[in-house]
Amino acid sequence: MLATLKQTAELVDFFRVHGVKQTFKKNDFIIRPGDSPHGIFYIYQGLVKAYDITKYGEENLLIIRKQDEIFPLIWAVTGNDHQIIYQALADTITFQVSRKTFLKFITNNIDALIPLLDMTMEMYRLHGDRILTLEYRTVRERIIAFLLNMGQRFGNPMEDGSILIEVPLRHQDIASSVNATRETTSREISALERKGLLENKQSSILLIDPDALRKHL
């Protein structure tokens, strides 16, 4: 990461001082389907799912935003609206500023661009990981690669070497990320559970043996 703690703190303070604090319950829309963005959001607490709707009417998970991240970042800088839907994946608190206020701040505070560059590079890395995941030939390999990437981004290492991913992922979310059907995804996850490699709960996934999962790739 390039940004110093001071530079990051200054960006956060900007949102907390000039932004409007908003609270969202799980599943509340932050940017609704068909709506254009109405501001720039800093996530103070919680998780936000970004997705679009395919021509088949299915949700296509793009990315999950977490605490201390900003969205929609591309629209914030370029003004290009890709009709992305943003929905709270857990109880979430944000601070919202207008795009005009945001652009004025980063124009007059060059140091603010450094933490934004860090966020942009992380987004680039995540999308790169998704492309690499899709290169695996089998659905099982793609699911394992996806879960290991999620473990890297959201996982809490346990004393026994397992990794707890406390993100409420639906099988449809995983399926859309690995280019598979929900039915096939559910079947493959169940198979991995039977092998004792993971434990899938409603609001979390436990990677019981990450090293054993990697050997399947």
N, C-alpha and C positions, 0 to 999 in steps of 0.2 A: 504494500500500500504506500502511496506517495504522500498522502495528506498527513500533516501533523495533528496531534490532538487539539491544538489551538485552532487550526483551520477548520477542522470538523465541527468544533464547538461553536465557532462563529456562524457557520451555516445553520446549525440547529437553532441557535439563538435567534437568527433572522426569522425562521418559521414560527418560533414560539412567541416572539414579540409582535410580529406583523400579521401572523396567520390567525384564522378563525378555528378555534378548537371544535372538533366534531367527534361524536361517539357513535359507533355503529355496532349493532348486535350481529352475531354470526348469521350469515346469509343475506344481510342487508346489502343492497346495491350502493356502491359509491359513485360509479358512472354506469348508468343504466343502458340496456341494449338500445341501440339507435341514437343515443345521445352523444353529442360532442363533449370533450372535456370542458369543465367549467372552472378549472383552476389546477394548481400544482399542489400535490399532497405530500407531506412528510409523515411517515408512520412513526408515531411516538410509542405505540404499543399495539401488538397484534399481528395478524397475517392477512394479506390481500391476494386474492386469486385474479390473475389476468387471463382472459380467454376470449375466443370468438366463436361464432356459430358457423358450422360448415354448411354447404349447400344441401346436405342431407338432414339438416336440423339438429346435428349433434354438437355438444360442447367440445371445443378443442383447447385444452389447457396449454397456455403459452409459457407462463412463469408464475411463481409464487413470490410475492414481495414480502419482506419481513421488516422487523423493527429497524429504525434508523435508515430506511431507504426512501427514495423519492419517486413518485410516478405522477403522470406519464412523462417519462424523461425525454423521449424523442419529440413528443409534441411540445414540451416545454421549451426546447431549444429551436426546433425547426418550424413548428406550427403545423406539421403534417399530421392529420387525423386519420388513423387506421381503423376507427370504429371498434376499438378494443373495449370489452366489458370488464369492469373492476368490481369485485364482490368480496365482502369481508368473509374470510375463512374461519375466523374466530372473533370474539369480541375485540374491537379495534378502536383505537383513538388516533386521530390524525389532526394535523394543523394544515389549513388550506390558505394559499395566497393566490392572487390573480397572476396570470402569465405576464402581464405588463409590469407588475411589482417585482416579480421574480427576475425578469430580464434586466430591469433597471439595477437590481441589486448585484447580479453577477457582472454586469458591465462596469459598475463602479467599484467592484471588489474582486480584483483578479484572483486573489488567493482562494476565493470561493470555487473557482474552477477546478482546483486540485482535488478536493473530495468528490466533486461531480465526475471528474475523470476516472477516479477509482471506481465509482458506481457504474460508469459506462463500460469500463474494462471488465468488471464482474459480470455485467449483463452479456457482453461479448463472449466471455468464457462459458457462461451457462448455455448460450445458444450454440456455441461450438461443441459443447459436451452433448447436446441433444442430437446434433448432426452425426457425431461419432457413434452415439448409441444406435441410431437408425441404420448404421452400416452392418450391425450384427444380423446374421441370416435368420436366426430363430427368434420366436417371440419370447421364449424363456430367457435367452441371452439378453435381449433388449430390456426385459423387465428387470433383470439382475443389474444391468448397467445403470438403469434409471434409479433404482433403489440405492445403489452405492453412491451415485451422485447426490441424491437427496440426503443420504447419511452424511456426506461431506459438508453440505450446506446447512442442514438443520439438526444433525444428529448430536445426541448427548452420549459420550462414551461411558459405558458402565464398567465397574470393577472387574467383571468377568470377561471383558473383551467384547461384549456385545455392544450394539449401537441402537439407541432409542430415538426414533424419528417421531416427534410429537407434533405431527401435522395431520389433520383429518382428511386423508386422501381417499376418494372413492375409487372403486375399480375403473369407473368410466374415465376418471382423470388420468389414471395410469395408462389405460388403453389408448387414449387419444395422444399421449406423449410418446408411445412406442409403436404407433401405427398398427394397432391390433383391434379386434372386436372386444367388447366387454366380456362376452362369454368365454373367449379364449383366454383373456387375461385372468379372469376369476379362476379358471381351471388350472392355469399355470401357477398362480399364487397358492392355490390349495395344494398342489403337488410339492411346492417348496416347503410349505408348512409340514406336510407329512414326512418330508425328509429331515425335519428338525432344523432347517436353515433360517427360518423366520417365523414370526408370530404376528398375525394381522388382526388388529382390533379396530373398533369403530373410530377412535380418534388418534391412533398411533400405530406404528409398525416397528417391531423389534427385530433387528438383524442379529440373530443369535450367534452366527459364526461368519463374520464378514470375509475372513480369509478363505473359508470353504466356498462362499459365494463367488469370490474372484476366480477360483479355479474352474468354474463353469464357463468362464468367458474365453 
